[in-house]
C-alpha cells in the first residue's frame, strides 16, 4: 500500500487515510497504481487520485483503466455516494499527458484509444450512484471532462476549470464538447473551448459549471449536502436545450466563425472551425455530438498543426528546464526607458524587489506609470487588491542608484552606446555585492567588448529581453568566453522565475533572433523600395503564418532601431545583407520612426497602421523571398554555434519573433518542406536577386 500524500491543501486527506473528523470512520482502504479507494463507515466511497512519481495528476490510459475497474466495483457494491478528488497539492487533474500526443499519426489507432476513454467516462456518467467531483487548483482538459461526467462538481476557491486544448490545435476529445454544451449556456461553453480561457471557481459557479464553491474545511459537509440533495446540480435546465436548437446554431455558428477567423486563419489553425462545425451540425443531439467529436479530435491530432504545436509545447518546457531555483531576490535596473522601465515592472510583478535608476526623472516617472498600468491590468479583480499593493511596494524608483549595493542582479538598459555602458559598469562594479550578477540588455554590442575594463568579467552575462517585455516570452541568455557556468545557470534560473523562456545563445552580432530577423525585414524594405506595396508584402508574410507582416513589424520595432541593428550587422557580419534603402535613414532623421511616432512606412491612427485596401495579392515567390533568407540565417547561426541545436533555433524564433507556431519553427518548416526544395528555391532567388540568397554551407550538414 502506498503511503503519503502530495496534498497540503486538504485537511481531510492525510497519509493514506481519509481523516474525516469525528464521526467519520474509514472502514476499508485499497490502492491501485493511480487511485486510493476509501470507504466510510456510513457508506460513502472516495476515489483519491494520486499518480505515482508525478507532482500533477494527468489523464492517461492506465489511470482510466483503473477507474473503470473501480466503477465496476461501485456498480456491484452501490455505495451511498462516490466522491472523486485528487491528493495532489496543485490541483485535480491538469489535463491529458501531452507526451501521449507526440508523433501520433495513425488516426484509426488513436480513435480506438479515445473510444476506450469515452467508454470509461460514459460508465461514470451512467453510474446509478450519486457522484461528486471535488475540484481544487487545475481542473483542465481531460480533468474537466472527468469532472463533467460526475453528477455534482464542488469547487474550492482556488479552482481553475477550463479546456485549453485549442492552444495545441485541438478541441476536447473525451466527450467534453457534448457534456459542456449540455450543462451550461452553449454559447458560453463554445467561447470557453474556442478561447481556451479557464474559469475561476466563482465564474464557474455563475456559469453553472460547478454546484457550489466551499472552503476546504467545508468540503465534507458539502459532499453530504450534495448527496442528500441540499446542494442541487446548478447546470441550466432550459437554456442549453433552447440555445442548442438548430435555428440558434445556424444563427450563432457563423458569428463564432467570424470571430475565430479574426484570431487565426482556419487553413493554419483548423481546430476552431472543426469545433464550430461539430456544434453547428450535431449540437442538437448529445449522442451525435459525442460520437462526431471522436473522429474530429483524431483528425486534428494527427494533422501537422497539432503535431507542430505539441512540439512547441515541449520546446518551451525543455528550454525552461532548470535544476535550480533562483537565488536572486533584489534586482537593480539601470535605465528606465522603453526596455529598462518595462523590465523593472515585469520583475516586480513576478515577485522580485526592484530598484529602478535613471538620470532622467521624467523617464523614471513614465516607467512608474507604465508599471502601474501593468499591475492594474493583471490585478483587475477586487480580490487581488493586496497583490496589487504588494507589486507597487516592490518597485522603488531610485534616482541616486543606491540599490546597486544590495542588489543580487543588476540589469543595465541604457542607450546602445559602448562607452556609456562601460562608464556605468566602471562606476558600479566596486559597489556591487561580491555575489551579485551583472547583466546587459544590449541588442548588438558584443559582450566581450563590455568585459574589457571589468575586474570580474566572469559574472557578466547578456540578458536580452524583447519588446514589449510583458508580451514577448523569449529572453536570450547570452554567453561569452569568460562567463562561468554558474553565472549562466543563475541567469537562466532568473529568466525562468520571470516566466520567460530562456534561449542560450553565444555572443555574436545580433545574437540569434535579431541576426535572423534582420535579413527578412531588410528584404521586405528592399521589395518596398522596388515598388511592391507595403500591404502586399505584409500579406505575403501573414499568409505564410507570421503574426504581423515585416513592414508593420519594422514600424512596430521602430525604424531607428531597425537601422541601428542593420548597421551593426552590416559592419560585423560576413553574411551578405540586402542594402538598406537610403530613405530609411532620411525617415529616421525626420522622426518618422514608426508606430511610436504615429508615422513610419504606414501612417498610424489610434496605434493602428492605416493599410490601403485593394492592393495586389502577393506572388508566391514573394513569400520565399522574405522567409527563406530568415531560415538561411538560422542555418548559419547553427553552423557557427550561436545556438546549440535546431530546437533552440526553432523555439527562439517562435517565442522571440512569432515565427508561425503551427509550422513548428523555421527549421522544422524547412525539414517538412524538404531541404533540397528549400536550397533549390534559394538558388533560384540568388539567380534572380543576387548572391545574398546563396544557401549557407550549413545546409549540407542539415541535409545529411
Ligand atoms: P531608451 O533610450 O528608451 O532608454 C534608455 C534610458 O537610459 C533613458 O531613460 C535614459 O535617460 C537612461 N540613461 C541614459 N544614461 C544613463 C545613465 N548614465 N544612468 C542611468 N540611466 C541612463 O533605450 P531602450 O530602447 O530602452 O534601450 C535600452 C537598451 O536595451 C539598449 O541597449 C538597447 O539596445 C536594448 N534593447 C532595446 C530594445 C528595444 O526595442 N527598444 C529591445 C531589446 C534591447
Boltz pocket constraint, residues with backbone or C-beta under 6 A from the ligand:
constraints:
  - pocket:
      binder: B
      contacts: [[A, 334], [A, 335], [A, 336], [A, 337], [A, 338], [A, 339], [A, 340], [A, 357], [A, 358], [A, 359], [A, 360], [A, 363], [A, 412], [A, 413], [A, 414], [A, 415], [A, 416], [A, 417], [A, 420], [A, 424], [A, 441], [A, 442], [A, 443], [A, 444], [A, 464], [A, 465], [A, 466], [A, 467], [A, 557], [A, 561]]
      max_distance: 6.0
